[in-house]
């Protein structure tokens, strides 16, 4: 079985899991020289946004790409593949949260300084004579100032420059940013496709692959994250949390379990799974015209904001989960 260190990261992954024919139109645009300067790639966490962005970047940067290529494939033997995989390609800039060596953790947002560096990078002539490519991973990490700085380059993009903006929640982006990007939505894939993918990656087999696929929401990357050790614990924690909160709001046992230092990975997956289940429940209630629909929509938004705030200021996980349980219990009453 593969372990965490064996999993190929997005920048080095040669394959991309998508619906049949998904890449054909993108490849045709690239062949015709009609690829837009700004792209908004959307999809849930683990849907493959970063993998697709790096795949597009490699195709743009590959100087030997055939003019009639039918996919975005770039041979792993090509120099551009290795340069992108190592993070050393001079014509690729990735804007993400920076690691703070003093605090020993990542910053909570992409700063305006980082986007200014990106804008300056795009103003230069390509070092290898082709395109300049920038990836924003992800738009949710932009603050107001950095979003405004990004808008400037989207309004007047340089020639032969491409920006790929990744977002799990495009509705929260400024309308001015969305309107200046062409959009690619990564749709959920069938559970069976996800299960086969997990087996091909060597992380799980048979029934375990199908179980993880059933809760991954059609997202291959998220399914892979679930399979790497903490997924089973996160799935159980969501079930226990839901049952306890629905009964009387008492989630102390689950909170104690997830607050343990060694459960940080399980907690991150728990958040994503809980948000997905709440969103699905809110949608189901709304479709049926249930009076609790609006309460679950509000709950979904409240818990999203609560978890984001907790991450930003590093709040105690136990207290955050107790607060989430109280909010859940109130919505159920």
C-alpha angles and dihedrals in degrees: 000000000000120000132209093272091053095058114105113236120229095259092056101037113114097190130062126198112220142135115287112280094012095128097042096086093044091050091049092051090050092048091051093048088240100119109135120242095233125045130179110205111195136184141114123292108294095015092127101262096139093043090054093045092053089044091055091044092053092048091052093046097045104104095195096053111140114244090230098046112150097202140029092251117140118188113250086228091063114104090230091059093056093044093052092044092053094044090241104112107125093212097053124081122186117198110201139135109298123232114247108217093194095052091034093225141084121275115257094237146018105262128223088244090062092051090048088055088051092051091050091048091054092051092063126087112259111267093220096041100254135072133340113222131192129187123199108205100209134356092202088069094059117104123211095271096046091046090053091049090051090050091061093061092042089055094053108020117186119244116273092014125123130193123197113196114194120207137171091186109034091167089070093056121098110270089232091062094046093048093055096053133073108231134232115186117199105213124207115271125225116276091240091055090052092048092052089048092053091050091048089053089055095234101115139358141220116326094013090055091051092047093053092043090055092062099034094085094230093299114132097196093050091047088053091050090051091051095054100084109286101059096089091049091049093049091051092046092053091051092048093045093049093048094047096044093046090054103047110329093260106138098150096121093052091043092053091050096050094041092066113112094238091054097067091111093049090049093055091051091043090058093052094045093047092049091049093049092048091050091050092048092049091050092048092050092047092051090052092046091239115173090231093060096095091046091056092046089053091045092052091052093044094051092046090054091044094053093045091051091047091054093046095056098024096243122187109277093216093057092044092054092048089053090048090051092052091050090048093049091050091052091051094053 
